[in-house]
Structures are given as C-alpha cells and as structure tokens.
Amino acid sequence: NQGLKAGLDMVCGGSLTVLMETLVPSPELISVFQALVEQEQAGKKGTLVSRVSGSPEGEFFLEKSLVLPDGTAIGPCAVPGPLVGDLCRNRFSGTFPTVHSMGLEQFIIQPMPPADTLFIFGAGHVGFQLAQLAHFTGFATVVIDDREEFVNEKRFPHARHIRVVSDFANVFDGLEIGDHVYIVILTRGHLYDQTVLEQALKTTPAYIGMIGSRTKRKKIYDNLMEKGVFEEQLNTVYSPVGLSIGAQTPAEISISIMAEIIGVRAGQHVR
C-alpha cells in the first residue's frame, strides 16, 4: 500500500506482514487473558499459543490458550502434547511471536516473559524520582519503605505494589526474586541499607545497586564480611549506584541509576 508506505516514512527495504485480529470477548477468551494478567502480576512467565484455522471463504481464526511453565494449558486451543513439551523446555524463549508448524497445523507462539521489575527499597526523594523513570522505561515497580507517609498510592500511582514494613529485618519474606528483578537500595540510613543488602545477596536478581559514598560502602562491606558474607558476593553489587555523570539532584541521580540498569539489562555493564 503506497499510502501506508508514505505515511510510515520508511526508507529501508524489506517486507512487512501485519496480522489484524478481531477479539470477541467469549468466556473462554476472557479466561485466557485473566490468567495472563495473573501471571504478569505474580511476575511469572507463560506462553500464548494461537492455533491458526481457516474457512472456505479465506478467513482465518485463532484459538488461544495460555500455557504455564508446568505445562497447564488454559483456554480453548488444544495444544499438542509435543508442543507443550517444547514450551516447558523453553524452546521458544525469545520475545517475539514465532509461526510454528506441527504436522498440518500451524501455531503462533508468543512468549510472555515476566515484566522486568524494579524493587526500590526506600521511598525518599531519589526513590520517588526513580519510580517515575522506571515506569516510563517499561519496568514494573515495587516500592518498599517503613514510612507510610512516604510510600502510598497517592505518591506512587504507577507502582505495581507498594509495601509498608515495620522494619527491614525480614523485608524479603514473600518476595519472588528472579533474573528479571532489579534491586535498588535507597533507605534512610546506612544500617537499614546494610540490612537490606545482606538479604538481597541471598537472592539471584539481575542487579543489586546501593546508594552511598565509597566510605559508607566500605563500612557496610566490612560489617557484612565480619558476618560471613564473601567479598566475591559484594563485588557484584553496583555501589555507589548509578553511572558516573556528575549527578547531584534526586532527579539526576535517578537518571544515572536508571541508565545503569538499562545498560545491565542490555548486557553493556557487567560486574
């Protein structure tokens, strides 16, 4: 379509196939998307499988099911057992839909990985700015603090979860920390930072960053090594947190932190 081409202002060669699908909100389809929302909110992955079928008039229909990591399929699409096995073995682990043929049937495989989630421990000025930047750059955010006047829905309207704790001693209880999780420690005191960092080092996130000067970092690291934490573990922490760009204000510091996290996600910064 020349009009479409001109409107898109494309200068590169190649071709583009566009699938336009009408979704009729049947109970079966609603159950698929409800399950998808539940997986996303729980920070768990799934795979959306659509079986392509046609009619004599040349129309195409897509029956959908959500396949969970344990092989459970939710929805009207009958997913063949061998394909379920491939999904459970993470054969389709990319981020883009794939057209897959199995016998005479054709399926559209759409991996639905967990959203990258940023856990912000500390809802002060930097935490406030950082949560906004994380939202704008596509991260789900979880904000945790021991001050209700700082961490609330009015102050963090875009956060997936906000959590007020009485203290930081067991702050990781009930949290699911996987390789899609990024942790930034910004509490209101170095002793609280140490408490959170000690617990964070027992998990396996993609990133742990802690605010503070090199003097503060050394004091916390020395304390943790006296408690049995290995230096190799501490060397994986990004501290002082953020890229060195001369940041001074909370907004500038947040930009430096978010830039570092984006770099880690892209494989550009590795500790």
C-alpha positions as CSV (number, residue, x, y, z in Angstrom):
1,N,0.0,0.0,0.0
2,Q,1.8,3.1,-1.3
3,G,-0.2,5.4,1.0
4,L,0.7,3.4,4.1
5,K,4.3,3.4,3.0
6,A,4.4,7.1,2.5
7,G,2.7,7.7,5.9
8,L,5.2,5.5,7.7
9,D,8.1,7.3,6.1
10,M,10.0,4.1,5.6
11,V,13.4,4.3,4.0
12,C,14.6,0.7,4.4
13,G,13.9,-2.1,2.1
14,G,12.0,-5.3,3.1
15,S,8.5,-6.5,3.6
16,L,6.1,-6.4,6.5
17,T,3.3,-8.9,7.3
18,V,0.5,-7.5,9.5
19,L,-1.9,-9.7,11.3
20,M,-5.2,-7.9,12.3
21,E,-7.3,-9.9,14.7
22,T,-10.8,-9.3,16.0
23,L,-11.2,-10.4,19.6
24,V,-14.6,-11.5,20.6
25,P,-14.9,-11.5,24.4
26,S,-16.1,-15.0,24.9
27,P,-15.9,-16.6,28.4
28,E,-13.1,-18.9,27.1
29,L,-11.0,-16.0,25.7
30,I,-11.6,-13.9,28.9
31,S,-10.3,-16.8,31.0
32,V,-7.1,-16.8,28.9
33,F,-6.4,-13.1,29.4
34,Q,-7.4,-13.3,33.1
35,A,-4.8,-16.0,33.5
36,L,-2.3,-13.9,31.6
37,V,-2.9,-10.9,33.9
38,E,-2.4,-13.1,37.0
39,Q,0.9,-14.5,35.7
40,E,2.1,-11.0,34.9
41,Q,1.1,-9.6,38.3
42,A,2.8,-12.6,40.0
43,G,6.0,-12.0,38.0
44,K,5.7,-15.4,36.3
45,K,6.1,-16.3,32.6
46,G,3.7,-18.0,30.3
47,T,3.3,-18.7,26.6
48,L,0.3,-17.6,24.5
49,V,-0.4,-20.2,21.8
50,S,-2.8,-19.5,18.9
51,R,-3.8,-22.3,16.5
52,V,-4.5,-20.9,13.0
53,S,-7.5,-22.3,11.3
54,G,-9.2,-21.1,8.1
55,S,-12.6,-21.2,6.4
56,P,-13.5,-21.9,2.8
57,E,-14.1,-18.1,2.4
58,G,-10.4,-17.5,3.1
59,E,-11.0,-16.1,6.6
60,F,-8.6,-17.0,9.4
61,F,-9.4,-17.8,13.0
62,L,-7.1,-18.0,16.0
63,E,-7.9,-20.2,19.0
64,K,-5.9,-19.2,22.0
65,S,-4.6,-20.9,25.1
66,L,-2.1,-19.8,27.7
67,V,0.5,-22.5,28.5
68,L,2.0,-22.2,32.0
69,P,5.6,-23.3,32.8
70,D,4.3,-26.6,34.4
71,G,2.5,-27.5,31.1
72,T,-1.0,-26.5,32.2
73,A,-3.0,-25.0,29.3
74,I,-5.8,-22.5,29.9
75,G,-8.1,-21.8,27.0
76,P,-9.9,-23.3,24.1
77,C,-6.9,-24.0,21.9
78,A,-6.0,-27.7,22.0
79,V,-2.2,-27.6,22.3
80,P,-0.5,-30.8,21.1
81,G,1.5,-32.7,23.8
82,P,4.8,-32.5,21.9
83,L,4.4,-28.7,21.6
84,V,3.6,-28.4,25.3
85,G,6.9,-30.3,26.0
86,D,8.8,-27.9,23.8
87,L,7.3,-24.9,25.6
88,C,8.2,-26.4,29.0
89,R,11.8,-26.9,27.8
90,N,11.9,-23.2,26.8
91,R,12.4,-23.9,23.1
92,F,10.5,-20.7,22.4
93,S,12.3,-18.4,24.7
94,G,12.5,-15.2,22.6
95,T,10.4,-12.1,23.0
96,F,8.8,-12.1,19.6
97,P,6.0,-14.2,18.1
98,T,7.0,-17.3,16.1
99,V,5.0,-19.1,13.5
100,H,5.4,-22.8,14.1
101,S,4.1,-25.7,12.0
102,M,3.4,-29.1,13.5
103,G,2.0,-31.6,11.0
104,L,-0.7,-29.9,9.1
105,E,-1.4,-27.4,11.9
106,Q,0.1,-24.0,12.3
107,F,0.5,-22.2,15.6
108,I,1.6,-18.7,16.6
109,I,3.9,-19.0,19.6
110,Q,4.1,-15.8,21.7
111,P,6.4,-15.9,24.7
112,M,5.1,-13.8,27.6
113,P,8.1,-13.4,29.9
114,P,7.8,-11.7,33.2
115,A,8.0,-7.9,33.2
116,D,11.3,-6.5,34.3
117,T,10.6,-5.4,37.9
118,L,12.4,-2.8,39.9
119,F,12.3,-3.2,43.7
120,I,13.0,0.1,45.3
121,F,13.9,-0.1,49.0
122,G,13.4,3.5,50.2
123,A,10.7,5.9,49.2
124,G,12.6,9.1,49.7
125,H,13.4,11.8,47.1
126,V,15.5,9.6,44.9
127,G,13.2,6.6,45.2
128,F,10.3,8.9,44.2
129,Q,12.1,10.1,41.1
130,L,13.4,6.6,40.3
131,A,10.0,5.0,40.4
132,Q,8.7,7.5,37.8
133,L,11.6,6.9,35.4
134,A,11.2,3.1,35.8
135,H,7.6,3.4,34.8
136,F,8.4,5.5,31.8
137,T,11.0,3.0,30.7
138,G,8.8,-0.1,30.9
139,F,9.7,-1.5,34.3
140,A,7.1,-2.7,36.8
141,T,7.9,-1.1,40.2
142,V,7.6,-2.3,43.8
143,V,8.3,0.3,46.4
144,I,9.1,-0.6,50.0
145,D,9.6,1.6,53.0
146,D,8.9,1.8,56.7
147,R,7.2,5.2,56.5
148,E,3.6,5.2,55.4
149,E,3.6,8.9,54.7
150,F,6.3,8.3,52.1
151,V,5.1,5.1,50.5
152,N,1.4,5.3,49.5
153,E,-0.7,5.0,46.4
154,K,-1.1,8.8,46.0
155,R,2.7,9.3,45.9
156,F,3.4,6.2,43.7
157,P,0.3,5.9,41.5
158,H,2.1,3.8,38.8
159,A,3.7,1.3,41.2
160,R,2.6,-2.3,40.8
161,H,2.9,-2.8,44.5
162,I,3.7,-0.6,47.5
163,R,4.6,-2.1,50.8
164,V,4.9,-0.5,54.3
165,V,7.0,-2.5,56.7
166,S,7.6,-2.2,60.4
167,D,11.3,-2.7,59.9
168,F,13.7,-4.0,57.2
169,A,14.7,-7.2,59.1
170,N,12.7,-9.7,57.1
171,V,11.8,-7.4,54.2
172,F,12.3,-10.1,51.6
173,D,9.8,-12.6,53.1
174,G,7.2,-13.4,50.5
175,L,9.1,-11.7,47.6
176,E,9.9,-13.6,44.4
177,I,13.3,-12.5,43.2
178,G,14.4,-13.9,39.9
179,D,16.6,-12.9,37.0
180,H,14.1,-10.4,35.8
181,V,14.3,-8.4,39.0
182,Y,16.4,-5.4,39.7
183,I,17.0,-4.1,43.2
184,V,18.0,-0.6,44.3
185,I,18.7,0.1,48.0
186,L,18.0,3.7,49.0
187,T,16.8,3.6,52.6
188,R,17.0,6.4,55.0
189,G,20.1,5.1,56.9
190,H,23.2,3.0,56.2
191,L,22.2,0.5,58.9
192,Y,18.9,-0.1,57.0
193,D,20.9,-0.3,53.7
194,Q,23.1,-2.9,55.3
195,T,20.1,-5.0,56.5
196,V,18.5,-4.9,53.1
197,L,21.8,-5.7,51.2
198,E,22.5,-8.7,53.4
199,Q,19.2,-10.2,52.5
200,A,19.5,-9.2,48.8
201,L,22.8,-11.1,48.5
202,K,20.9,-14.3,49.3
203,T,18.8,-13.9,46.2
204,T,19.6,-14.0,42.5
205,P,18.4,-10.8,40.8
206,A,19.8,-9.3,37.6
207,Y,21.1,-6.3,39.5
208,I,21.7,-5.0,43.0
209,G,22.6,-1.3,43.5
210,M,23.1,0.6,46.7
211,I,23.3,4.3,47.1
212,G,26.1,5.9,49.2
213,S,29.7,7.1,49.2
214,R,32.7,4.8,48.9
215,T,33.3,5.4,52.6
216,K,29.8,4.2,53.5
217,R,30.2,1.3,51.2
218,K,33.4,0.2,52.8
219,K,31.9,0.3,56.3
220,I,28.9,-1.8,55.2
221,Y,31.0,-4.2,53.3
222,D,33.4,-4.7,56.3
223,N,30.5,-5.3,58.6
224,L,29.0,-7.9,56.2
225,M,32.3,-9.7,55.7
226,E,32.6,-10.0,59.5
227,K,29.2,-11.7,59.4
228,G,30.4,-14.2,56.8
229,V,29.5,-12.6,53.5
230,F,32.2,-13.3,50.9
231,E,34.0,-10.4,49.1
232,E,33.1,-12.0,45.8
233,Q,29.4,-11.5,46.6
234,L,29.9,-7.9,47.5
235,N,31.8,-7.3,44.3
236,T,28.7,-8.0,42.3
237,V,26.9,-5.0,43.9
238,Y,26.8,-1.7,42.0
239,S,27.8,0.8,44.6
240,P,28.0,3.7,44.6
241,V,24.9,3.1,42.5
242,G,24.4,4.8,39.1
243,L,26.7,5.9,36.2
244,S,29.3,8.5,37.0
245,I,27.8,11.5,35.2
246,G,28.2,14.1,37.9
247,A,24.6,13.8,39.1
248,Q,23.7,16.0,42.1
249,T,19.9,16.3,42.4
250,P,17.5,13.4,43.1
251,A,16.3,13.5,39.5
252,E,19.8,13.4,38.1
253,I,20.8,10.6,40.5
254,S,17.7,8.7,39.4
255,I,18.7,9.1,35.7
256,S,22.1,7.8,36.4
257,I,20.7,4.8,38.2
258,M,18.1,4.0,35.5
259,A,20.8,4.4,32.8
260,E,23.0,1.9,34.6
261,I,20.1,-0.6,35.0
262,I,19.2,-0.3,31.3
263,G,22.9,-0.9,30.5
264,V,22.9,-4.0,32.6
265,R,19.7,-5.3,31.0
266,A,21.3,-4.7,27.6
267,G,24.5,-6.5,28.6
268,Q,26.6,-3.4,28.4
269,H,27.5,-3.2,32.1
270,V,28.6,-6.4,33.9
271,R,30.2,-6.8,37.3
